[in-house]
Amino acid sequence: MNQETLDQAPFPVLKWDHYGWAGEVVLPSWAGFQARRDAYGGGSVGRPPDGTARLSIASLDSDARAHPTAEQVAAFRHLMDNEAEVADAVARALVEYCPGEAYNGDDDELMDVSEADDLRPLIGLSEVHVLDVFRDGFACVGFQFGCVWHEEHGAGVMTHRGRVIATGQADCSFLEWIAEQGLDRRRG
């Protein structure tokens, strides 16, 4: 492998993507939801939604193309070992977010969201972010979704060790300050 690619377990093969490492991950719990692999989680890519999403690993030093930290490895392992439970927690957070905070009053379909299966025609996992924000040996992991209620800004959920620490628009899944605030709220 050259400096443009990284083959480091437990991650799939990753490629350098200007600021961090990127690849693909399959999370079976998200199969059957919308396929949202286009830019900004928009549209469908024409293949059946099998739970494949872009994987982004933040680099502590992008100039040096630093490899993932031990905390990022631990967080990704935790996600893969507990994928169904993490997906359930994320889906429950999205059910609370939609129609609640997400609802703008124009879409009756959102009023019927009361369980995770109700989200299937409304959202699709587009990207999983493993941040360089960590506590207690685990990095934060964000889940970015394209959604019908806000095509431009999508939806996002930030987790730490499988627990939801923030829910909001897509940027909630990758902004470091949101992860830090979520960790602080959980501690307090």
N, C-alpha and C positions, 0 to 999 in steps of 0.2 A: 504494500500500500504506500502511496505517496502522501505528501503533506496535505493534499486536497481531499483525501478520504481517511476514514478512521474505522477500524474494525476492533471494537472494544466491547466485550461482553459486559452487561447483558443487552446492550443496545444492538439494533440492526446496523448494518453498514451505514455510516454517516458520511456526508460530504460537507465540506466547508461552504458556508453560505454567507460570506461577507462579515457577519458578526457572531456567528455561532455554527453549530453542527446541525445538519438537517437530514432527515430520512423519512421513512414511512413506518407506521406501526398499525397493527390490526388489533382492534379491541372488539371482540365478538359481541359484546353486549349492545353495541351501537349498530349492529347489522339490522336492516329493516327500517331504519330511520332514513331521512333523505340523504342523498349523496351530495355533499357540499364541498367539493374539492377545488373549485375555481377560486380566483383571487378574492380575498375578503370573505370567504365562505359563501360566495354567491353561486346560484345555479347548480345544475347537476352535470356530472361529467360523462353521462351516458353509459356507465356501467352499473350493475346492481350494487346497492349500498351494502357492503360486506363488513363495515366497521373499520375500513382503512382510513387513516388520517395522516396528515403531515406531522412529523415529529421534529420539534425544535429544542435543541439543548443550548442554553445560554452559555457563553464562554466568559470566565472571570477576566481573561485578558485576550481580547480579540486580536490585538496586534501580534501576539505570540501564538495565536491559535491554540490556546490552552485546552487541554483535554478535559472531559467532564470530571468533576470533583467526586470524592467519595460520597458526599451527601446527595449528589445528583444520581449516582449509581444506586444508592440505597433507596431513593425515592422512586426511581424507575422500576427497580426490583419489586418494591412494595406494590406499585401499581399493577405490574404483570401478575404477581402472586395473588392479588386480591381484586382482580379486574372487575368481577361481577359486583362485589360489595361497593367498590368505589363508584362504579357506574350507577348503582342504585342510589347512593348518596347524592351524586351530581344530578341525576334525574329528579329526585325529590326536591332539590333546591330549585331546579328549573320549573317544576310544577308550582311551587310557591311564588316564584318570580312571574310566572305567566298563569293567569292573567293579571295578577296583582300589580306590581310595579311596571310591568311591560305593557299592560293593556291601555290603549289610548281611546277606547270607546267606539272604534269604528269596525271592529271585526268580531262578529258573533261567534265564530269558530273558537276564539280564544276563551270565551266564557265557559266552554264545555271542558276545559282542561282541569281534571281532578286527579289523574294518575299518569304515570310515565307513558303508558301506551297511547294516551291521548296526544302526546307530543310527536309521535312518529310522522304524521304528515306535515308537521310544522317546523321541525328543526333537523339539522344534520351536523354531525361532528366534523369539523374541518381541520383542526389542528390541536395537538397536545404540546404544551410548553413545559419544559423542565427548567425552572428558573435558577438563578444563582443566589437566591434568597433561601436561607436555611436556618433551622433551629433543631436542637436535639438530635443531630445526626441525619436529618432528612431535609431535602430541598422541597420547595413548594412546586406543585404541578397544577397548571392551568388547562382548562378545556374550553376551546373556542368553537362556537357554533354559528352557522348561518341559520337564519330563521325567517319565517314569513312575516312576522310582525314588525321587523325592522331590517330590511334588506341591506341598508348601508352600515348599520352599527352592530348587527347581530346580537349574540348573547355570549356571556362568559361566566365561568365558575372557577374559582381558585380553591385549591385544596392543600392540605398538609397532612401527610400520613392517612389519606383517605377521608379526612374530615373537611367539610366545606367551611371555608373561612371568609368567602365573599362571593356575591352573585351580582351580576349587572350586565352591561353591554359587553361586547367582545373584548374590549381593552381590559376588562376585569381579569381576563385570563393570562395576561402577559406583562402588565405593569408592575414593576418591582415595589413601588410605594404602596400599591394595593395589597400585595402579599405581606409586606412589613406591617401595615396597619391591621390586617386580618390576624396575623400572629400575635400582635400586641393585644388586640381585643380578646383573643382566646386565653391569653396569659392572665389578663386583668380580671 
